[in-house]
Amino acid sequence: MSPPVRPWRPEAPSAAERIHWPAAFGTRFLVTVDVEEEFDWSAPLDKRHRATSAMRAFPAAHRHFAAAGVGLNCLVDYPVAVDPAAVAILAECLQDGRSEIGAQLHAWVTPPHSEVVDQVTSHVGNLPRALEVEKLDRLTDAIMRAFGERPRTFRSGRYGLGPASLELLAARGYRIDSSMRALHDYGRTGGMDFRNIDAHAFRRDGMIELPLTSVYDGLMRKGGSRLYSPARRVPHGRGMLARLGLLSRIPLTPEGVGIADALTGIDRALADGVRLLTFSFHSPTLEPGHTPYVRTARDREAFDRWWDAVFERLALRGVTPVTIGEILTTLEG
């Protein structure tokens, strides 16, 4: 199946949809983890790839975050939710009182498996509504059986949120979605186009949307939404713009983003008035060899150093960690 000619592009939030955080909330940050199976990121997706052995690296990583007073919003997908060993590891992490389990829907490994797995159908929002509903219900039920609580937060795997997704989530008791990756366009691989979405939180279709924080930086940053995408068509165009200090896009993640760029991204987001910074990474990155970002033990050490530097900058700027419960209490009472 070829990618759709026009990928779904959600509208930019209106002024009425924007969340205006109370002064008492301050400026906060949230760390989200896509807790998922291992698979070859360079190979075609396959519903048979369900191994969760990298979860053995999760406790040590969790201790590192807990020591910094940071909880993790663990967005669990189906293979993890039905693996008793993985569930036991996560249940222990929840004892820190700040972490929380949410849901992450990888369409290709979540039953029922009635679709042909390809680039387009890997984004659940591209599936027929009835099939999206079935997969969402099966995932939600699996998480409830595993952890004894209904998940309140959601992320669509591959950022595959669709036009009906928020409404479906709200109807099932979810309160927060974090599937929109600000300023990114996945249309070339059958996905969604989030170029209209910036890093500010908003409400839509009964849900709170916390976009994954990405910002433009550089002398031409004000024209980022107009210039960054076309630069892809020029060989090394985006790299050249970044090297010249003209335009770069910085997502807040240790995966593929160096420390210096991450610190620049934090400062830029704060200058843009973002009151809640949302960071992310994938759980298989915690063990060398599963993702492109951590191939060796040295890479794994660099991952920890990245977070140490980020936490230091956030503390310096007066940005403190937040939990899902604190967010919901602030916005819903």
C-alpha atoms as a printed R data frame, in Angstrom:
    type eleno elety resid chain resno       x       y      z
1   ATOM     1    CA   MET     A     1   0.000   0.000  0.000
2   ATOM     2    CA   SER     A     2   1.391   3.397 -0.947
3   ATOM     3    CA   PRO     A     3   1.246   6.394  1.387
4   ATOM     4    CA   PRO     A     4  -1.886   8.542  1.087
5   ATOM     5    CA   VAL     A     5  -1.553  11.515 -1.241
6   ATOM     6    CA   ARG     A     6  -2.625  13.890  1.490
7   ATOM     7    CA   PRO     A     7  -1.629  12.764  4.993
8   ATOM     8    CA   TRP     A     8  -3.883  13.844  7.803
9   ATOM     9    CA   ARG     A     9  -2.827  17.234  9.124
10  ATOM    10    CA   PRO     A    10  -4.542  18.407 12.323
11  ATOM    11    CA   GLU     A    11  -5.432  22.062 12.442
12  ATOM    12    CA   ALA     A    12  -3.359  24.452 14.515
13  ATOM    13    CA   PRO     A    13  -4.907  25.008 17.955
14  ATOM    14    CA   SER     A    14  -7.253  27.943 18.175
15  ATOM    15    CA   ALA     A    15  -6.903  30.565 20.892
16  ATOM    16    CA   ALA     A    16  -9.826  28.947 22.708
17  ATOM    17    CA   GLU     A    17  -8.121  25.544 22.652
18  ATOM    18    CA   ARG     A    18  -4.830  26.779 24.114
19  ATOM    19    CA   ILE     A    19  -4.148  25.839 27.722
20  ATOM    20    CA   HIS     A    20  -3.288  28.806 29.914
21  ATOM    21    CA   TRP     A    21  -1.432  27.397 32.890
22  ATOM    22    CA   PRO     A    22  -2.018  29.148 36.219
23  ATOM    23    CA   ALA     A    23   0.916  31.057 37.650
24  ATOM    24    CA   ALA     A    24   1.137  28.607 40.557
25  ATOM    25    CA   PHE     A    25   1.929  25.778 38.124
26  ATOM    26    CA   GLY     A    26   5.247  27.395 37.286
27  ATOM    27    CA   THR     A    27   7.254  25.946 34.407
28  ATOM    28    CA   ARG     A    28   7.495  22.170 34.480
29  ATOM    29    CA   PHE     A    29   8.788  19.185 32.522
30  ATOM    30    CA   LEU     A    30   7.488  15.680 31.900
31  ATOM    31    CA   VAL     A    31   9.504  12.622 30.826
32  ATOM    32    CA   THR     A    32   7.616  10.080 28.725
33  ATOM    33    CA   VAL     A    33   8.872   6.631 27.746
34  ATOM    34    CA   ASP     A    34   7.570   4.560 24.836
35  ATOM    35    CA   VAL     A    35   7.741   1.192 26.617
36  ATOM    36    CA   GLU     A    36   7.718  -1.318 23.789
37  ATOM    37    CA   GLU     A    37   9.035  -4.470 22.150
38  ATOM    38    CA   GLU     A    38  12.333  -4.633 20.280
39  ATOM    39    CA   PHE     A    39  12.406  -4.637 16.497
40  ATOM    40    CA   ASP     A    40  14.797  -3.731 13.696
41  ATOM    41    CA   TRP     A    41  14.062  -0.096 12.949
42  ATOM    42    CA   SER     A    42  15.520  -0.438  9.445
43  ATOM    43    CA   ALA     A    43  13.440  -3.505  8.465
44  ATOM    44    CA   PRO     A    44   9.773  -3.832  7.485
45  ATOM    45    CA   LEU     A    45   7.447  -3.990 10.472
46  ATOM    46    CA   ASP     A    46   6.298  -7.485 11.420
47  ATOM    47    CA   LYS     A    47   3.646  -8.525 13.941
48  ATOM    48    CA   ARG     A    48   5.873 -11.470 14.945
49  ATOM    49    CA   HIS     A    49   8.495  -9.160 16.474
50  ATOM    50    CA   ARG     A    50   7.361  -9.110 20.099
51  ATOM    51    CA   ALA     A    51  10.492  -9.643 22.240
52  ATOM    52    CA   THR     A    52  10.770  -7.548 25.395
53  ATOM    53    CA   SER     A    53  14.186  -8.612 26.686
54  ATOM    54    CA   ALA     A    54  15.406  -4.988 26.822
55  ATOM    55    CA   MET     A    55  13.084  -4.430 29.785
56  ATOM    56    CA   ARG     A    56  15.813  -5.912 31.981
57  ATOM    57    CA   ALA     A    57  17.641  -2.590 31.556
58  ATOM    58    CA   PHE     A    58  14.651  -0.573 32.763
59  ATOM    59    CA   PRO     A    59  15.179  -0.776 36.565
60  ATOM    60    CA   ALA     A    60  18.677   0.743 36.463
61  ATOM    61    CA   ALA     A    61  17.464   3.556 34.223
62  ATOM    62    CA   HIS     A    62  14.485   4.159 36.473
63  ATOM    63    CA   ARG     A    63  16.772   4.484 39.494
64  ATOM    64    CA   HIS     A    64  18.728   7.168 37.647
65  ATOM    65    CA   PHE     A    65  15.568   9.205 37.074
66  ATOM    66    CA   ALA     A    66  14.219   8.562 40.570
67  ATOM    67    CA   ALA     A    67  17.468   9.825 42.098
68  ATOM    68    CA   ALA     A    68  16.837  13.113 40.276
69  ATOM    69    CA   GLY     A    69  13.268  13.232 41.594
70  ATOM    70    CA   VAL     A    70  11.841  12.586 38.140
71  ATOM    71    CA   GLY     A    71   8.895  10.262 37.552
72  ATOM    72    CA   LEU     A    72   8.351   8.478 34.246
73  ATOM    73    CA   ASN     A    73   5.137   8.394 32.260
74  ATOM    74    CA   CYS     A    74   5.511   4.820 30.967
75  ATOM    75    CA   LEU     A    75   3.435   4.433 27.791
76  ATOM    76    CA   VAL     A    76   3.096   0.660 27.542
77  ATOM    77    CA   ASP     A    77   2.272  -1.215 24.347
78  ATOM    78    CA   TYR     A    78   0.572  -4.603 23.938
79  ATOM    79    CA   PRO     A    79   3.596  -6.972 23.921
80  ATOM    80    CA   VAL     A    80   4.836  -5.384 27.156
81  ATOM    81    CA   ALA     A    81   1.409  -5.392 28.812
82  ATOM    82    CA   VAL     A    82   0.987  -9.155 28.266
83  ATOM    83    CA   ASP     A    83   4.530 -10.072 29.392
84  ATOM    84    CA   PRO     A    84   4.437 -10.905 33.140
85  ATOM    85    CA   ALA     A    85   8.165 -10.237 33.585
86  ATOM    86    CA   ALA     A    86   7.906  -6.773 32.034
87  ATOM    87    CA   VAL     A    87   4.790  -5.985 34.055
88  ATOM    88    CA   ALA     A    88   6.588  -6.949 37.278
89  ATOM    89    CA   ILE     A    89   9.482  -4.619 36.432
90  ATOM    90    CA   LEU     A    90   7.151  -1.709 35.761
91  ATOM    91    CA   ALA     A    91   5.026  -2.402 38.834
92  ATOM    92    CA   GLU     A    92   8.118  -2.047 40.996
93  ATOM    93    CA   CYS     A    93   8.987   1.259 39.325
94  ATOM    94    CA   LEU     A    94   5.551   2.591 40.191
95  ATOM    95    CA   GLN     A    95   6.473   2.378 43.848
96  ATOM    96    CA   ASP     A    96   8.367   5.669 43.503
97  ATOM    97    CA   GLY     A    97   5.016   7.473 43.795
98  ATOM    98    CA   ARG     A    98   5.726   9.705 40.787
99  ATOM    99    CA   SER     A    99   5.704   7.361 37.804
100 ATOM   100    CA   GLU     A   100   2.524   6.261 36.030
101 ATOM   101    CA   ILE     A   101   1.469   3.711 33.432
102 ATOM   102    CA   GLY     A   102  -0.131   4.922 30.217
103 ATOM   103    CA   ALA     A   103  -0.860   3.258 26.883
104 ATOM   104    CA   GLN     A   104   1.000   3.204 23.579
105 ATOM   105    CA   LEU     A   105  -0.652   1.605 20.571
106 ATOM   106    CA   HIS     A   106   1.615  -0.176 18.084
107 ATOM   107    CA   ALA     A   107  -0.992  -1.209 15.530
108 ATOM   108    CA   TRP     A   108   1.063  -4.013 13.970
109 ATOM   109    CA   VAL     A   109   1.513  -5.987 17.205
110 ATOM   110    CA   THR     A   110  -1.891  -5.247 18.768
111 ATOM   111    CA   PRO     A   111  -4.784  -7.620 18.031
112 ATOM   112    CA   PRO     A   112  -6.956  -8.071 16.110
113 ATOM   113    CA   HIS     A   113  -4.646  -8.559 13.137
114 ATOM   114    CA   SER     A   114  -7.030  -8.099 10.232
115 ATOM   115    CA   GLU     A   115  -4.993  -5.489  8.340
116 ATOM   116    CA   VAL     A   116  -2.041  -5.970  5.994
117 ATOM   117    CA   VAL     A   117   0.958  -4.573  7.877
118 ATOM   118    CA   ASP     A   118   2.742  -1.837  5.959
119 ATOM   119    CA   GLN     A   119   3.921   1.738  6.416
120 ATOM   120    CA   VAL     A   120   0.433   3.193  6.167
121 ATOM   121    CA   THR     A   121  -1.406   0.758  8.443
122 ATOM   122    CA   SER     A   122   1.334   1.004 11.071
123 ATOM   123    CA   HIS     A   123  -0.240   4.383 11.893
124 ATOM   124    CA   VAL     A   124  -3.426   3.348 13.666
125 ATOM   125    CA   GLY     A   125  -5.204   6.554 12.701
126 ATOM   126    CA   ASN     A   126  -5.095   5.390  9.075
127 ATOM   127    CA   LEU     A   127  -7.075   2.237  9.864
128 ATOM   128    CA   PRO     A   128 -10.841   1.933  9.511
129 ATOM   129    CA   ARG     A   129 -12.519   3.379 12.595
130 ATOM   130    CA   ALA     A   130 -13.908  -0.002 13.707
131 ATOM   131    CA   LEU     A   131 -10.450  -1.591 13.626
132 ATOM   132    CA   GLU     A   132  -8.868   1.348 15.471
133 ATOM   133    CA   VAL     A   133 -11.542   0.925 18.159
134 ATOM   134    CA   GLU     A   134 -10.902  -2.811 18.481
135 ATOM   135    CA   LYS     A   135  -7.162  -2.371 18.844
136 ATOM   136    CA   LEU     A   136  -7.553   0.449 21.344
137 ATOM   137    CA   ASP     A   137  -9.959  -1.591 23.449
138 ATOM   138    CA   ARG     A   138  -7.723  -4.666 23.408
139 ATOM   139    CA   LEU     A   139  -4.718  -2.612 24.495
140 ATOM   140    CA   THR     A   140  -6.641  -0.769 27.217
141 ATOM   141    CA   ASP     A   141  -8.048  -4.020 28.595
142 ATOM   142    CA   ALA     A   142  -4.592  -5.653 28.629
143 ATOM   143    CA   ILE     A   143  -3.123  -2.754 30.610
144 ATOM   144    CA   MET     A   144  -6.005  -2.786 33.079
145 ATOM   145    CA   ARG     A   145  -5.543  -6.527 33.661
146 ATOM   146    CA   ALA     A   146  -1.802  -6.117 34.098
147 ATOM   147    CA   PHE     A   147  -1.755  -3.118 36.427
148 ATOM   148    CA   GLY     A   148  -5.254  -2.976 37.910
149 ATOM   149    CA   GLU     A   149  -5.890   0.602 36.813
150 ATOM   150    CA   ARG     A   150  -7.305   2.293 33.751
151 ATOM   151    CA   PRO     A   151  -4.587   4.237 31.884
152 ATOM   152    CA   ARG     A   152  -5.105   7.991 31.696
153 ATOM   153    CA   THR     A   153  -2.447   8.870 29.119
154 ATOM   154    CA   PHE     A   154  -1.954   7.710 25.549
155 ATOM   155    CA   ARG     A   155   0.474   7.816 22.660
156 ATOM   156    CA   SER     A   156  -0.106   6.417 19.204
157 ATOM   157    CA   GLY     A   157   2.927   4.465 17.998
158 ATOM   158    CA   ARG     A   158   4.773   6.165 15.148
159 ATOM   159    CA   TYR     A   159   2.810   9.304 16.132
160 ATOM   160    CA   GLY     A   160  -0.081   7.733 14.213
161 ATOM   161    CA   LEU     A   161  -2.964   9.710 15.664
162 ATOM   162    CA   GLY     A   162  -5.930  10.013 13.284
163 ATOM   163    CA   PRO     A   163  -8.926  12.323 12.891
164 ATOM   164    CA   ALA     A   164 -11.144  10.157 15.136
165 ATOM   165    CA   SER     A   165  -8.525   9.172 17.712
166 ATOM   166    CA   LEU     A   166  -8.968  11.872 20.351
167 ATOM   167    CA   GLU     A   167 -12.726  11.375 20.446
168 ATOM   168    CA   LEU     A   168 -12.262   7.603 20.829
169 ATOM   169    CA   LEU     A   169  -9.748   8.087 23.629
170 ATOM   170    CA   ALA     A   170 -11.962  10.482 25.579
171 ATOM   171    CA   ALA     A   171 -14.870   8.039 25.358
172 ATOM   172    CA   ARG     A   172 -12.686   5.385 27.019
173 ATOM   173    CA   GLY     A   173 -11.615   7.487 29.984
174 ATOM   174    CA   TYR     A   174  -8.266   8.713 28.713
175 ATOM   175    CA   ARG     A   175  -7.489  12.289 29.726
176 ATOM   176    CA   ILE     A   176  -4.132  13.122 28.123
177 ATOM   177    CA   ASP     A   177  -2.751  12.396 24.658
178 ATOM   178    CA   SER     A   178   0.869  12.939 23.664
179 ATOM   179    CA   SER     A   179   0.904  11.601 20.105
180 ATOM   180    CA   MET     A   180   1.509  14.838 18.222
181 ATOM   181    CA   ARG     A   181   5.200  15.491 17.640
182 ATOM   182    CA   ALA     A   182   5.381  19.233 17.230
183 ATOM   183    CA   LEU     A   183   6.658  20.549 13.873
184 ATOM   184    CA   HIS     A   184   7.217  17.067 12.355
185 ATOM   185    CA   ASP     A   185   5.781  15.707  9.111
186 ATOM   186    CA   TYR     A   186   5.600  11.923  8.583
187 ATOM   187    CA   GLY     A   187   3.598  12.062  5.365
188 ATOM   188    CA   ARG     A   188   6.389  10.600  3.229
189 ATOM   189    CA   THR     A   189   6.151   7.315  5.152
190 ATOM   190    CA   GLY     A   190   2.378   7.138  5.336
191 ATOM   191    CA   GLY     A   191   2.059   9.032  8.595
192 ATOM   192    CA   MET     A   192   0.605  12.277  9.856
193 ATOM   193    CA   ASP     A   193   1.663  15.883  9.343
194 ATOM   194    CA   PHE     A   194   2.109  17.887 12.555
195 ATOM   195    CA   ARG     A   195   3.668  21.009 11.054
196 ATOM   196    CA   ASN     A   196   0.689  23.040 12.311
197 ATOM   197    CA   ILE     A   197   1.294  21.893 15.888
198 ATOM   198    CA   ASP     A   198   3.746  23.757 18.099
199 ATOM   199    CA   ALA     A   199   5.020  22.868 21.570
200 ATOM   200    CA   HIS     A   200   2.184  24.451 23.571
201 ATOM   201    CA   ALA     A   201  -0.449  22.288 25.273
202 ATOM   202    CA   PHE     A   202  -4.075  22.535 24.171
203 ATOM   203    CA   ARG     A   203  -7.500  20.888 24.491
204 ATOM   204    CA   ARG     A   204  -9.401  19.170 21.686
205 ATOM   205    CA   ASP     A   205 -12.223  16.637 21.385
206 ATOM   206    CA   GLY     A   206 -12.424  16.179 25.144
207 ATOM   207    CA   MET     A   207  -8.689  15.509 25.539
208 ATOM   208    CA   ILE     A   208  -5.653  17.384 26.816
209 ATOM   209    CA   GLU     A   209  -2.948  17.326 24.138
210 ATOM   210    CA   LEU     A   210   0.673  17.532 25.302
211 ATOM   211    CA   PRO     A   211   2.701  17.691 22.077
212 ATOM   212    CA   LEU     A   212   6.189  16.280 22.216
213 ATOM   213    CA   THR     A   213   8.330  19.380 22.506
214 ATOM   214    CA   SER     A   214  10.170  20.449 19.368
215 ATOM   215    CA   VAL     A   215  11.290  23.969 18.515
216 ATOM   216    CA   TYR     A   216  12.911  25.830 15.647
217 ATOM   217    CA   ASP     A   217  16.143  27.679 16.348
218 ATOM   218    CA   GLY     A   218  18.389  29.917 14.255
219 ATOM   219    CA   LEU     A   219  18.274  33.286 12.552
220 ATOM   220    CA   MET     A   220  15.447  32.126 10.267
221 ATOM   221    CA   ARG     A   221  13.432  30.365 12.954
222 ATOM   222    CA   LYS     A   222  10.363  32.554 12.509
223 ATOM   223    CA   GLY     A   223  10.001  31.130  9.018
224 ATOM   224    CA   GLY     A   224  10.668  27.589 10.165
225 ATOM   225    CA   SER     A   225   7.288  26.125  9.278
226 ATOM   226    CA   ARG     A   226   7.620  27.529  5.765
227 ATOM   227    CA   LEU     A   227  11.316  26.794  5.148
228 ATOM   228    CA   TYR     A   228  12.251  23.605  6.972
229 ATOM   229    CA   SER     A   229  10.211  21.138  4.926
230 ATOM   230    CA   PRO     A   230  11.349  22.403  1.475
231 ATOM   231    CA   ALA     A   231  14.983  22.280  2.615
232 ATOM   232    CA   ARG     A   232  14.669  18.484  2.591
233 ATOM   233    CA   ARG     A   233  14.524  18.563 -1.203
234 ATOM   234    CA   VAL     A   234  18.015  20.100 -1.428
235 ATOM   235    CA   PRO     A   235  20.931  17.668 -0.849
236 ATOM   236    CA   HIS     A   236  22.150  18.267  2.722
237 ATOM   237    CA   GLY     A   237  19.876  21.311  2.800
238 ATOM   238    CA   ARG     A   238  18.784  20.981  6.415
239 ATOM   239    CA   GLY     A   239  22.311  20.257  7.613
240 ATOM   240    CA   MET     A   240  23.629  23.299  5.794
241 ATOM   241    CA   LEU     A   241  20.981  25.547  7.347
242 ATOM   242    CA   ALA     A   242  21.872  24.225 10.810
243 ATOM   243    CA   ARG     A   243  25.646  24.623 10.321
244 ATOM   244    CA   LEU     A   244  25.169  28.200  9.213
245 ATOM   245    CA   GLY     A   245  23.059  28.938 12.275
246 ATOM   246    CA   LEU     A   246  20.074  29.790 10.096
247 ATOM   247    CA   LEU     A   247  17.524  27.129 10.960
248 ATOM   248    CA   SER     A   248  17.377  23.879 12.895
249 ATOM   249    CA   ARG     A   249  14.600  21.814 14.429
250 ATOM   250    CA   ILE     A   250  15.315  20.484 17.906
251 ATOM   251    CA   PRO     A   251  13.121  17.816 19.517
252 ATOM   252    CA   LEU     A   252  13.633  17.243 23.234
253 ATOM   253    CA   THR     A   253  14.891  13.662 23.208
254 ATOM   254    CA   PRO     A   254  18.281  12.020 23.799
255 ATOM   255    CA   GLU     A   255  17.730   9.975 20.642
256 ATOM   256    CA   GLY     A   256  19.672  11.658 17.864
257 ATOM   257    CA   VAL     A   257  19.953  15.024 19.625
258 ATOM   258    CA   GLY     A   258  23.274  16.037 21.164
259 ATOM   259    CA   ILE     A   259  23.621  17.685 24.546
260 ATOM   260    CA   ALA     A   260  24.444  21.139 23.174
261 ATOM   261    CA   ASP     A   261  21.419  21.101 20.874
262 ATOM   262    CA   ALA     A   262  19.184  19.834 23.670
263 ATOM   263    CA   LEU     A   263  20.219  22.685 25.954
264 ATOM   264    CA   THR     A   264  19.622  25.147 23.141
265 ATOM   265    CA   GLY     A   265  16.204  23.567 22.591
266 ATOM   266    CA   ILE     A   266  15.302  23.963 26.270
267 ATOM   267    CA   ASP     A   267  16.315  27.615 26.267
268 ATOM   268    CA   ARG     A   268  14.409  28.277 23.054
269 ATOM   269    CA   ALA     A   269  11.248  26.561 24.314
270 ATOM   270    CA   LEU     A   270  11.360  28.658 27.472
271 ATOM   271    CA   ALA     A   271  11.921  31.820 25.445
272 ATOM   272    CA   ASP     A   272   8.850  30.850 23.405
273 ATOM   273    CA   GLY     A   273   6.823  30.697 26.606
274 ATOM   274    CA   VAL     A   274   6.327  26.925 26.720
275 ATOM   275    CA   ARG     A   275   5.182  26.135 30.271
276 ATOM   276    CA   LEU     A   276   5.317  22.337 30.048
277 ATOM   277    CA   LEU     A   277   8.262  20.713 28.275
278 ATOM   278    CA   THR     A   278   7.581  17.112 27.208
279 ATOM   279    CA   PHE     A   279  10.609  14.840 26.704
280 ATOM   280    CA   SER     A   280  10.560  11.330 25.246
281 ATOM   281    CA   PHE     A   281  12.621   8.226 24.510
282 ATOM   282    CA   HIS     A   282  12.048   4.533 23.692
283 ATOM   283    CA   SER     A   283  12.633   1.805 26.275
284 ATOM   284    CA   PRO     A   284  14.744  -0.451 23.957
285 ATOM   285    CA   THR     A   285  17.281   2.389 23.799
286 ATOM   286    CA   LEU     A   286  18.175   1.524 27.399
287 ATOM   287    CA   GLU     A   287  20.014  -1.628 26.268
288 ATOM   288    CA   PRO     A   288  22.735  -1.363 23.607
289 ATOM   289    CA   GLY     A   289  21.964  -2.831 20.213
290 ATOM   290    CA   HIS     A   290  18.215  -2.349 19.864
291 ATOM   291    CA   THR     A   291  17.871   1.159 18.433
292 ATOM   292    CA   PRO     A   292  20.119   3.347 16.268
293 ATOM   293    CA   TYR     A   293  20.756   5.659 19.209
294 ATOM   294    CA   VAL     A   294  22.493   3.295 21.647
295 ATOM   295    CA   ARG     A   295  24.680   0.724 19.919
296 ATOM   296    CA   THR     A   296  27.458   0.356 22.500
297 ATOM   297    CA   ALA     A   297  28.092   0.603 26.225
298 ATOM   298    CA   ARG     A   298  29.717   3.969 25.575
299 ATOM   299    CA   ASP     A   299  26.533   5.173 23.884
300 ATOM   300    CA   ARG     A   300  24.593   4.044 26.920
301 ATOM   301    CA   GLU     A   301  26.835   6.067 29.211
302 ATOM   302    CA   ALA     A   302  26.336   9.074 26.944
303 ATOM   303    CA   PHE     A   303  22.575   8.622 27.333
304 ATOM   304    CA   ASP     A   304  22.891   9.101 31.115
305 ATOM   305    CA   ARG     A   305  25.201  12.079 30.680
306 ATOM   306    CA   TRP     A   306  22.626  13.665 28.373
307 ATOM   307    CA   TRP     A   307  19.975  13.491 31.055
308 ATOM   308    CA   ASP     A   308  22.350  14.758 33.738
309 ATOM   309    CA   ALA     A   309  23.139  17.819 31.628
310 ATOM   310    CA   VAL     A   310  19.464  18.371 30.836
311 ATOM   311    CA   PHE     A   311  18.410  18.114 34.483
312 ATOM   312    CA   GLU     A   312  21.137  20.571 35.440
313 ATOM   313    CA   ARG     A   313  19.953  23.100 32.845
314 ATOM   314    CA   LEU     A   314  16.310  22.675 33.812
315 ATOM   315    CA   ALA     A   315  17.133  23.232 37.491
316 ATOM   316    CA   LEU     A   316  19.181  26.304 36.591
317 ATOM   317    CA   ARG     A   317  16.197  27.693 34.685
318 ATOM   318    CA   GLY     A   318  13.754  26.918 37.501
319 ATOM   319    CA   VAL     A   319  11.947  24.174 35.576
320 ATOM   320    CA   THR     A   320  10.790  21.371 37.864
321 ATOM   321    CA   PRO     A   321   9.498  17.839 37.171
322 ATOM   322    CA   VAL     A   322   5.772  17.181 37.110
323 ATOM   323    CA   THR     A   323   3.607  14.085 37.382
324 ATOM   324    CA   ILE     A   324   0.505  13.182 35.409
325 ATOM   325    CA   GLY     A   325  -1.522  13.535 38.595
326 ATOM   326    CA   GLU     A   326  -0.262  17.079 39.146
327 ATOM   327    CA   ILE     A   327  -1.102  18.028 35.573
328 ATOM   328    CA   LEU     A   328  -4.652  16.705 35.865
329 ATOM   329    CA   THR     A   329  -5.179  18.307 39.271
330 ATOM   330    CA   THR     A   330  -4.079  21.648 37.839
331 ATOM   331    CA   LEU     A   331  -6.314  21.432 34.786
332 ATOM   332    CA   GLU     A   332  -9.311  19.496 36.084
333 ATOM   333    CA   GLY     A   333  -9.297  19.974 39.862
